[in-house]
Amino acid sequence: MARRSINVEGFNHGAQPIPAASRVGGLVATGGIYGLDPATGTLPDDVAEQARLMFWQLQRVLAAAGAGMGDIARMTIYAKVPEARAAVNAEWLKAFPDEASRPARHTLAYEHLPANMLVQCDAIAMVADHG
């Protein structure tokens, strides 16, 4: 199985040579996904807006890999501030409204996110491998 780097317009890891995600067969693993505003190329200062944009960027990255939110098996959330949990939970419930079909999730308090980044996630998804 060949590995394929996944990148999307309007999302990047700055000058780092890191793709947004990688796909090997049916496995999709993202790097750190954060709430970059594509209109400004910056992070908003509001944690709720960062959480909203983080989930939006995650959907875009997964789509570029041939996956969707329903294919996610596990997510990890990195929260710089305590208020991030409520903001993430609000978006989580929008993304995964069916309590019988949600990915596993772990949330970590992580004060080392860069600059004004208040929340970040990564995800692992499984999709049908069409070659």
C-alpha positions as CSV (number, residue, x, y, z in Angstrom):
1,M,0.0,0.0,0.0
2,A,1.3,3.4,-1.0
3,R,1.2,6.3,1.5
4,R,-0.3,9.5,0.2
5,S,0.1,12.9,1.7
6,I,-3.1,15.0,2.0
7,N,-3.1,18.8,1.8
8,V,-5.9,21.3,1.3
9,E,-5.9,24.9,0.2
10,G,-6.2,27.3,3.1
11,F,-4.7,25.0,5.7
12,N,-1.0,24.4,6.5
13,H,1.6,23.8,9.1
14,G,3.4,27.0,8.3
15,A,6.9,26.4,7.0
16,Q,7.0,22.9,8.4
17,P,7.2,20.1,5.8
18,I,4.1,18.3,7.3
19,P,1.0,17.3,5.3
20,A,-2.5,17.9,6.9
21,A,-3.0,14.1,6.8
22,S,-1.7,10.9,5.5
23,R,-3.6,8.0,3.9
24,V,-2.3,4.4,3.8
25,G,-4.9,2.1,2.3
26,G,-8.1,2.8,4.2
27,L,-6.4,4.4,7.2
28,V,-6.4,8.2,7.4
29,A,-4.4,9.9,10.1
30,T,-4.3,13.7,10.5
31,G,-1.6,15.9,11.8
32,G,-2.6,18.7,14.1
33,I,-5.8,20.4,12.9
34,Y,-6.5,23.9,14.2
35,G,-8.9,26.7,13.6
36,L,-7.1,28.6,10.9
37,D,-9.4,31.2,9.3
38,P,-9.0,30.8,5.5
39,A,-10.2,34.3,4.9
40,T,-7.5,36.0,7.0
41,G,-4.9,33.2,7.3
42,T,-4.9,33.8,11.1
43,L,-6.3,32.3,14.2
44,P,-9.2,34.2,15.8
45,D,-8.7,35.0,19.4
46,D,-12.1,33.5,20.4
47,V,-11.9,29.9,21.5
48,A,-15.5,29.1,20.3
49,E,-14.6,30.4,16.8
50,Q,-11.3,28.4,16.9
51,A,-13.3,25.3,17.8
52,R,-15.8,25.9,15.0
53,L,-13.1,26.4,12.4
54,M,-11.1,23.4,13.7
55,F,-14.0,21.1,13.0
56,W,-14.6,22.8,9.6
57,Q,-10.9,22.3,8.7
58,L,-11.1,18.7,9.9
59,Q,-14.0,18.0,7.6
60,R,-12.1,19.5,4.6
61,V,-8.9,17.5,5.3
62,L,-10.9,14.3,5.7
63,A,-12.8,15.0,2.4
64,A,-9.5,15.5,0.6
65,A,-8.5,12.1,1.9
66,G,-11.7,10.5,0.7
67,A,-13.2,10.3,4.2
68,G,-15.8,12.0,6.3
69,M,-16.7,12.7,9.9
70,G,-18.6,9.4,10.0
71,D,-15.3,7.5,9.3
72,I,-13.5,8.9,12.4
73,A,-12.7,6.2,15.0
74,R,-10.7,8.4,17.4
75,M,-10.0,12.0,18.1
76,T,-7.6,13.7,20.5
77,I,-8.2,17.3,21.5
78,Y,-5.4,19.5,22.9
79,A,-6.8,22.4,24.9
80,K,-4.7,25.4,26.0
81,V,-7.4,26.9,28.2
82,P,-10.2,25.3,30.3
83,E,-12.9,27.2,28.3
84,A,-11.9,25.1,25.2
85,R,-13.7,22.0,26.5
86,A,-17.2,23.7,26.4
87,A,-16.4,25.2,23.0
88,V,-15.3,21.8,21.6
89,N,-18.2,20.0,23.2
90,A,-20.7,22.4,21.4
91,E,-19.0,21.6,18.0
92,W,-18.7,17.9,18.9
93,L,-22.4,17.6,19.4
94,K,-23.1,19.3,16.0
95,A,-20.6,17.0,14.3
96,F,-21.7,13.8,16.1
97,P,-25.3,14.2,17.1
98,D,-26.0,10.5,17.5
99,E,-24.8,9.4,20.9
100,A,-24.7,5.8,19.7
101,S,-22.3,6.7,16.9
102,R,-19.5,8.9,18.1
103,P,-15.7,8.4,17.9
104,A,-13.6,7.7,20.9
105,R,-12.1,11.0,22.2
106,H,-9.4,12.0,24.6
107,T,-9.0,15.7,25.7
108,L,-5.7,16.8,27.1
109,A,-4.8,20.1,28.8
110,Y,-1.8,21.3,26.7
111,E,-0.4,24.7,27.4
112,H,2.3,24.5,24.8
113,L,0.1,25.2,21.7
114,P,1.8,28.0,19.7
115,A,0.9,31.7,19.9
116,N,-2.8,32.3,20.3
117,M,-3.8,28.7,19.3
118,L,-6.3,27.7,22.0
119,V,-7.4,24.3,20.7
120,Q,-6.2,21.7,18.3
121,C,-7.2,18.1,17.4
122,D,-6.0,15.1,15.5
123,A,-8.1,12.2,14.2
124,I,-7.8,8.7,12.9
125,A,-10.3,7.5,10.4
126,M,-10.9,4.3,8.5
127,V,-12.4,4.2,5.0
128,A,-12.9,1.6,2.3
129,D,-9.6,1.2,0.4
130,H,-10.3,1.6,-3.3
131,G,-6.7,1.3,-4.3
